[in-house]
Structures are given as structure tokens and as C-alpha cells.
Amino acid sequence: MAGINLVKGQKIDLTKGNAGLSNVIVGLGWDPAEPARGFFGMKKQANVDCDASALLLSENGKLINKTNLVCFHNKQNPNNSVVHSGDNLTGDGDGDDEQIKVNLKEIPADVHKVLVVVNIYDAVNRKQDFGMIKSAYIRIINAAGNSELVRFNLTDNYTGFTALICGELYRHGGEWKFAAVGEGSHAAHINQLAERYI
């Protein structure tokens, strides 16, 4: 069953009205854009390797512990309430390219926001940016039954950006909400992006 489609800036309650909701999967997907056609045919282009990550931030929007950065080189936070599925190198194929599993009820009390971002691996050396991918999206799935709750298609032109802040799960009055962010950024590596929140 298809979930609710969000537009940039829109927010939605996840747990309010879904009292039993605890385990969700954040799915992210993208496809490589067609390479530019040169004089001698298709221009060869290296695979664009996008890496999804989650930054577990405090009430003040700070990354208070480096283990609260969940990504391909640190696949879970200390209590395993946020777990990364692993690295997808190409974006080829249907469905989610990378997933982050989140147990909303087990997220530590000092974490108020799970910011979901995507970076392009080695973007500077490969001269790559988000203008080279298409059909990017973020969606939230109820892990119990795999039903899609919400989806946000990232339709803006992100040419020139090497990082993308896709969306955020956040606490609000004891409930969890999701906000569709869709903001392009510049960060050659996830660690550089994470430093902004220290």
C-alpha cells in the first residue's frame, strides 16, 4: 500500500494515531542519471556511490557523541536502536538502495532528532554531484508488515551539491514526527557534514 506523499517542508505525525508503531525502516533510493552524450557517443562516467547516514542529534541539534553518527563505517548506535543496512555502491536496481532501521521506542532519551543525509563518496576526486543522479527519494516503512507510511520524492535540481539532507525523524510532545527537508549541501565526506553539528 502506498504511503502519503510529502512535499518539501511538509511534516507528518508518525506515532500519533499509530499507537503500536515502534520499528520503522528509513528507505533511500536513487538512480544514476544518463551520462551526457559526447561527440563519439555516450560519455563514460564512473558510478555515483551515494552513502546514506543518520545523525542522532540532541534537543539542541548537537551531535553529542561521535557514535551517534550511523553510517557505512559505524553501522549502529551504542544501543542498536538505529542500524544501517550497509553500503550500496551503484544505485542500480529497483527499490531502496540503502536502509536505516530505527526502533523509535528504544532511541536514547538524549536523542531528539534523527537527521537522514546522503553523501556522494569521493565526490571531489570523481568530480561528481547530485546533478548526476535522478529519481531520489526517502520513505518511511512500518517494519511490521512492510507498509509504506510516507514518501518524499526529491525533485529539486541538486546540481553542484555533494550532500543532501533528505529528512528528519524528531520527537514532539512524546510522539515521533517526520519532516521532509530536501536541502542540498556541500560536504565531501559525512564526517565533514557531522562536524557542523558538534
Order of alpha helices (4+ residues) and beta strands (2+ residues): beta-beta-beta-beta-beta-beta-beta-beta-beta-beta-alpha-beta-beta-beta-beta-alpha
